[in-house]
Amino acid sequence: MAKKVLIIEDDRFISEMYARSLTKAGYEVKEVVTGPEGLKAAADGFDFILLDIMIPDRTGVEVLEDLRGQDGRGLPKTKIIIMTNFEQDDATRQSMEKLADGYLIKAEITPKRMVDIVKSFEAKTAG
C-alpha cells in the first residue's frame, strides 16, 4: 500500500513539482493550498505532511501547532516536514523544530532530493 503524502503549499508550481516526483516514486499525494484546507485534509490520515510556512488563512506555524496539539504529541505516526524560503529567527525555528520532524529550505530542495528526504524518513520509521 502506497504511503500517503499531504502537501500544504500555496505555490502551485512548487507543489506540483514535488507531487509529480513523489507520485512517480510510488507515493499517494494530495495537494492543498490554505491552512484550513490542510487541517481538514490531515484528518484523513497521512504518513507525511510537507508544510509551507507562508500559506493563506493560517500560517504554517499555526497549522503545525494545531496538528501537534497542546502537548506536542498529535499525529505521532505522521512525519511533518516544514518547508520555507524565509530565514527564521532562532527562537521561531527552534519552536518549530520541537514540533516538526524536519525543517527544509525550499530553494535548496530539488524534487528528486525531496523524494530522497521522504524516503529517508520512511526508512527511519520502518527501522
C-alpha positions, 0 to 999 in steps of 0.5 A: 500500500502506497504511503500517503503524502499531504502537501500544504503549499500555496505555490502551485508550481512548487507543489506540483513539482514535488507531487509529480516526483513523489507520485512517480516514486510510488507515493499517494499525494494530495495537494492543498493550498490554505491552512484550513484546507490542510487541517481538514485534509490531515484528518484523513490520515497521512504518513507525511505532511510537507508544510509551507510556512507562508500559506493563506488563512493560517500560517504554517506555524499555526497549522503545525501547532494545531496538528501537534496539539497542546502537548506536542504529541498529535499525529505521532505516526505522521512525519511533518516536514516544514518547508520555507524560503524565509530565514527564521529567527532562532527562537521561531525555528527552534519552536518549530523544530520541537514540533516538526520532524524536519525543517527544509529550505525550499530553494535548496530542495530539488524534487528528486532530493525531496523524494530522497528526504521522504524516503529517508524518513520512511526508512527511519520509521520502518527501522 
